[in-house]
Amino acid sequence: MAGEEASYLTAQDMARRFNIGTDTVRRKVQTGEWPGARVGRLYRFSPAQQDEISQIIAGTKPAAYDKDRIAAALRQLSA
């Protein structure tokens, strides 16, 4: 249905959609790898965020958080 596609999904919905665990979805949002909104104790994903996550998983868009790039930048600053 069109109304369901344009709605916000929960972490559980995203886990089912991408066949991963709910904890993995939460962890990816917490680390900044995936976009998401936290509402109280719950995570919600807008249609735009869902599309962005699909692109990240497909490999057509890099994740927002790259710990290797950040680590390299920190090593460069300390040198």
C-alpha positions in Angstrom: 0.0 0.0 0.0 1.2 3.5 -0.7 0.4 4.8 2.8 2.7 2.2 4.3 5.6 3.0 2.0 5.6 6.6 3.0 5.4 5.9 6.8 8.1 5.9 9.4 9.4 2.4 10.2 10.6 1.1 13.6 13.9 -0.7 14.3 12.0 -4.0 14.2 10.5 -3.1 10.7 14.0 -2.2 9.4 15.5 -5.5 10.8 12.8 -7.5 9.0 13.2 -5.5 5.8 17.0 -6.1 5.7 17.0 -9.5 7.4 19.2 -8.5 10.3 18.8 -8.3 14.0 17.1 -5.4 15.8 20.2 -4.8 17.9 22.2 -4.4 14.8 19.9 -1.7 13.5 20.1 0.1 16.8 23.9 -0.2 16.9 24.3 1.2 13.4 22.2 4.2 14.3 24.1 4.7 17.6 27.5 4.6 15.8 26.3 6.9 13.1 26.6 4.4 10.3 22.9 4.7 9.5 20.6 7.7 9.7 17.8 7.5 12.1 15.8 9.4 14.7 15.4 8.5 18.3 12.1 9.3 19.9 12.3 8.6 23.6 13.6 5.0 23.7 12.4 4.1 20.2 14.1 4.5 16.8 12.2 5.7 13.8 13.2 5.9 10.2 11.7 8.3 7.7 11.2 7.3 4.1 14.2 9.4 3.1 16.3 7.7 5.8 15.1 4.3 4.6 16.2 5.1 1.0 19.6 6.2 2.3 20.1 3.0 4.3 19.1 1.0 1.2 21.8 2.8 -0.8 24.4 2.2 2.0 23.5 -1.5 2.0 23.6 -1.7 -1.8 27.1 -0.1 -1.7 26.1 2.9 -3.8 26.5 5.4 -1.0 29.2 5.3 1.7 28.1 5.2 5.4 28.2 8.5 7.1 30.6 7.2 9.8 34.0 5.9 8.8 36.0 5.0 11.9 39.1 4.2 9.8 39.0 7.7 8.2 38.5 9.3 11.6 41.3 7.3 13.1 43.7 8.3 10.3 42.8 11.9 10.8 43.5 11.7 14.5 46.9 10.0 13.9 47.8 12.8 11.5 46.9 15.4 14.0 49.0 13.8 16.7 52.0 13.5 14.5 
